[in-house]
Amino acid sequence: MIASEYEYLQKLLKERSGLVLSADKQYLVESRLIPLARRCNLGGLSELVQKMRFGDEALIVAVVEAMTTNETFFFRDKVPFDHFRDTIMPTLLSARKNRRSIRIWCAASSTGQEPYSLAMMLKEMGASLNGWRVEIVATDLSQEVLEKSKAGIFSQFEVQRGLPIQMLVKHFTQVNEMWQISPEIRAMVQFRQLNLLHDFSKLGVFDVIFCRNVLIYFDQETKVNVFNRLAKVIETDGFLLLGAAETVVGLNAGFNPYPERRGLYHPTPATASPSIVPALGARTIQAVR
């Protein structure tokens, strides 16, 4: 790949997905796009780039999806899920007892392990959520991973990564060599395609936002822009969870670190949204039998 082709891909990927590729990442681009070029019966990366320059939108989308990192697993990093169980849900159950509804957004949900982990946790809470309406909205840039998420089918390797055996037995059914999560858990999550670089205000306002391990791929200007818009779609007493290597400190005044809770932030009251949006397609939680 010549320098001008790599520069074209750098610019396009930043514009389309926010992904910032440094000069030393050319090997990564080649390792992911050469197989795509072969699948498309193209002679190599030069021909692939040429077709993209001529406006082959389907190919551009395929390139962006190929370059998107979709590394995830059930209950990834554990700490955010401890925060969800021990801090977030007890607080919201008290604060929302009159309206009895909660909205959760998993941004950059990849193949679905994060929102399904939350759905299983909510199900395990049993009677404490009887009669509550809980909506989990999971979004991702890639249509391919969203289709996998909706199916809820995971390999033996995927269910072995972070998923407690008791939850596997309770919430999954074995299908040949794969495992499918139960229809009841799948119905608790709404999957939608969304690019975080675009307007996401139409999703409404959320009580909890998981935006983990995606902003690390953005440059500082893009991070600031996303944080500014996140502050407008979160309740004044809501919760934002970031990845272990991510922070809002020095980037945005709309969120403050939650005391003694790594990766957990709460909105600055002056910047957070004061409105409440009715849940769309929310599920009424029933106790685990």
C-alpha positions in Angstrom: 0.0 0.0 0.0 1.5 3.3 -1.0 1.4 6.4 1.3 -1.4 8.2 -0.5 -3.7 5.1 -0.2 -3.0 4.8 3.5 -3.7 8.5 4.0 -7.0 8.2 2.1 -8.0 5.3 4.4 -6.9 7.3 7.5 -9.1 10.2 6.5 -12.1 8.1 5.5 -12.0 6.0 8.7 -11.8 9.1 10.9 -14.7 10.7 9.1 -16.9 7.6 9.1 -16.2 6.0 12.4 -14.0 8.3 14.5 -11.2 5.8 14.3 -7.8 7.5 14.4 -5.0 5.5 12.8 -1.4 6.5 13.5 1.3 6.2 10.9 2.6 2.9 12.4 -0.8 1.1 12.1 -0.5 0.3 8.4 0.1 -3.3 9.3 -3.2 -3.5 11.1 -5.1 -2.0 8.1 -3.4 -4.5 5.7 -4.2 -7.5 8.0 -7.9 -6.6 8.1 -8.5 -5.4 4.6 -6.5 -7.9 2.5 -9.0 -10.7 3.4 -11.8 -8.3 2.5 -10.2 -7.5 -0.9 -10.0 -11.2 -1.6 -13.6 -11.8 -0.7 -14.6 -9.1 -3.1 -12.4 -10.6 -5.8 -10.2 -7.6 -6.0 -6.5 -7.7 -7.0 -5.3 -6.1 -3.8 -5.5 -3.1 -1.6 -4.8 -0.6 -4.4 -7.8 -1.9 -6.3 -9.9 -1.8 -3.2 -9.0 1.9 -2.5 -9.6 2.8 -6.1 -13.1 1.4 -6.0 -13.7 3.3 -2.7 -12.5 6.5 -4.4 -15.0 6.0 -7.1 -17.8 5.9 -4.5 -18.5 2.3 -4.0 -20.6 2.8 -0.8 -21.1 -0.9 -0.1 -17.4 -1.4 -0.1 -16.8 1.6 2.0 -19.2 0.3 4.6 -17.5 -3.1 4.5 -14.1 -1.5 5.1 -15.3 0.6 8.0 -16.9 -2.6 9.6 -13.7 -4.6 9.0 -11.7 -1.9 10.8 -14.0 -1.7 13.8 -12.8 -3.4 16.9 -15.5 -5.8 18.2 -13.6 -7.3 21.2 -16.0 -8.0 24.0 -17.2 -10.7 26.4 -19.8 -11.3 29.1 -19.4 -9.2 32.3 -16.2 -7.7 30.8 -13.9 -6.1 33.4 -16.4 -7.0 36.2 -16.1 -3.7 38.1 -18.7 -1.8 36.0 -21.2 -4.6 36.6 -20.4 -4.5 40.4 -21.2 -0.7 40.2 -24.4 -1.5 38.4 -25.5 -4.0 41.0 -24.3 -2.3 44.2 -24.5 1.4 43.4 -26.6 2.2 40.3 -29.6 0.0 40.7 -30.2 0.6 44.4 -30.0 4.4 43.8 -32.3 4.3 40.9 -34.8 2.0 42.6 -35.2 4.7 45.3 -35.1 7.7 42.9 -37.5 6.2 40.4 -40.0 4.6 42.7 -42.8 7.0 41.6 -42.4 6.5 37.9 -41.1 2.9 38.2 -39.1 3.0 34.9 -35.4 2.9 34.0 -33.7 3.5 30.6 -30.3 2.1 29.9 -28.1 2.7 26.8 -25.2 0.5 25.8 -23.3 2.5 23.2 -20.9 0.5 21.0 -22.5 -2.8 22.1 -20.6 -5.0 19.7 -21.9 -8.5 19.6 -24.3 -8.0 22.5 -22.5 -9.5 25.5 -22.7 -6.2 27.5 -26.4 -5.6 27.2 -27.2 -9.2 27.7 -25.1 -9.3 30.8 -27.1 -6.4 32.1 -30.4 -8.1 31.1 -29.4 -11.2 33.1 -28.5 -9.1 36.1 -31.9 -7.4 36.0 -33.6 -10.7 35.7 -31.7 -12.0 38.7 -32.9 -9.1 40.8 -36.3 -10.8 40.8 -39.1 -9.4 42.9 -37.4 -6.1 43.5 -38.2 -5.1 39.9 -41.7 -6.6 39.6 -43.9 -4.1 37.9 -41.0 -1.9 36.7 -40.4 -1.0 33.1 -36.8 -1.4 32.1 -35.5 -0.5 28.6 -32.1 -1.5 27.4 -31.1 0.1 24.1 -27.9 -1.3 22.5 -26.3 0.4 19.6 -23.4 -0.2 17.3 -21.9 1.1 14.1 -21.7 -2.3 12.5 -24.9 -3.9 11.1 -23.1 -7.3 10.9 -22.4 -7.5 14.7 -25.9 -6.2 15.4 -27.4 -9.1 13.4 -25.3 -11.5 15.5 -26.4 -9.7 18.7 -30.1 -10.1 17.8 -29.7 -13.8 17.2 -28.1 -14.2 20.6 -26.1 -17.2 19.5 -22.6 -17.6 20.9 -19.8 -20.1 20.6 -18.4 -22.3 23.4 -15.4 -20.0 23.6 -17.7 -16.9 23.9 -19.8 -18.3 26.7 -16.7 -19.4 28.6 -15.4 -15.8 28.7 -16.8 -14.2 31.8 -20.2 -15.9 32.0 -20.8 -17.7 35.3 -21.8 -21.4 34.7 -25.1 -20.9 36.7 -26.2 -18.2 34.3 -25.2 -20.3 31.3 -27.4 -23.1 32.6 -30.3 -20.8 33.5 -30.4 -18.5 30.5 -29.0 -20.4 27.5 -29.9 -23.4 25.4 -27.4 -25.5 23.6 -27.9 -25.6 19.8 -25.4 -28.1 18.3 -22.0 -26.6 19.2 -23.4 -23.2 19.9 -25.4 -21.6 22.8 -28.4 -19.4 22.4 -29.6 -17.0 25.0 -33.3 -17.3 26.0 -36.0 -15.5 24.1 -37.0 -13.8 27.3 -33.5 -12.2 27.8 -33.3 -11.3 24.1 -36.6 -9.5 24.3 -35.2 -7.2 27.0 -32.7 -5.6 24.6 -33.4 -3.4 21.6 -30.6 -3.3 19.1 -30.2 -0.3 16.8 -27.6 0.8 14.3 -26.0 4.0 15.3 -22.8 6.0 14.6 -21.6 7.9 17.7 -20.3 10.6 15.4 -23.9 11.4 14.4 -26.8 12.8 16.3 -28.1 10.4 18.9 -30.6 12.7 20.6 -33.5 10.9 19.0 -32.8 8.0 21.3 -34.2 10.0 24.2 -32.9 10.5 27.7 -31.3 7.7 29.8 -30.8 6.9 33.4 -27.7 4.9 32.7 -25.2 5.0 29.8 -22.5 2.4 29.2 -20.0 3.9 26.8 -17.0 1.6 27.3 -13.9 0.9 25.3 -14.8 2.9 22.2 -13.7 6.5 22.9 -10.1 5.3 23.3 -10.0 5.1 19.5 -11.1 8.7 19.0 -8.9 11.8 19.0 -9.4 14.4 21.7 -11.7 16.7 19.7 -14.0 13.8 18.9 -14.1 12.7 22.5 -15.0 16.1 23.7 -17.8 16.3 21.1 -19.2 12.9 22.1 -19.1 13.8 25.8 -20.9 17.1 25.2 -23.7 15.3 23.5 -23.8 12.5 26.1 -24.4 15.1 28.8 -27.5 16.2 26.9 -29.1 12.7 26.9 -28.6 11.6 30.5 -30.8 12.4 33.5 -29.5 14.9 36.0 -29.1 12.1 38.5 -28.0 9.5 36.0 -24.8 7.4 35.6 -22.2 7.2 32.9 -19.8 4.2 32.8 -16.5 4.3 30.8 -13.8 1.8 30.2 -10.9 1.3 32.5 -8.6 3.3 30.3 -11.0 6.1 29.6 -11.9 9.3 31.5 -13.8 12.6 31.2 -11.3 14.4 33.4 -9.8 17.3 31.5 -12.1 16.7 28.5 -15.6 17.7 29.7 -17.2 19.6 32.6 -20.5 17.8 32.1 -19.5 14.8 34.2 -17.8 14.3 37.5 -16.1 11.1 38.9 -18.3 9.2 41.3 -16.5 9.0 44.6 -14.5 5.7 45.1 -16.1 4.1 42.0 -13.6 3.6 39.2 -15.0 4.3 35.8 -18.3 5.7 37.1 -19.4 9.3 36.5 -22.4 11.4 37.3 -23.7 14.4 35.4 -22.9 18.0 36.4 -26.5 19.2 37.2 -26.2 22.4 35.1 -25.4 20.4 31.9 -27.5 17.2 32.2 -30.9 16.9 30.6 -33.8 17.6 33.0 -36.4 15.9 30.8 -37.8 12.4 31.0 -38.6 10.4 27.9 -41.2 7.6 28.0 -39.8 4.2 27.5 -40.3 2.8 24.0 -40.7 -0.9 23.8 -39.6 -1.3 27.4 -40.0 -4.7 29.2 -41.9 -5.1 32.4 -39.5 -7.2 34.5 -40.9 -10.4 36.1 -39.2 -12.2 38.9 -37.0 -15.2 38.2 -39.0 -18.4 38.9 
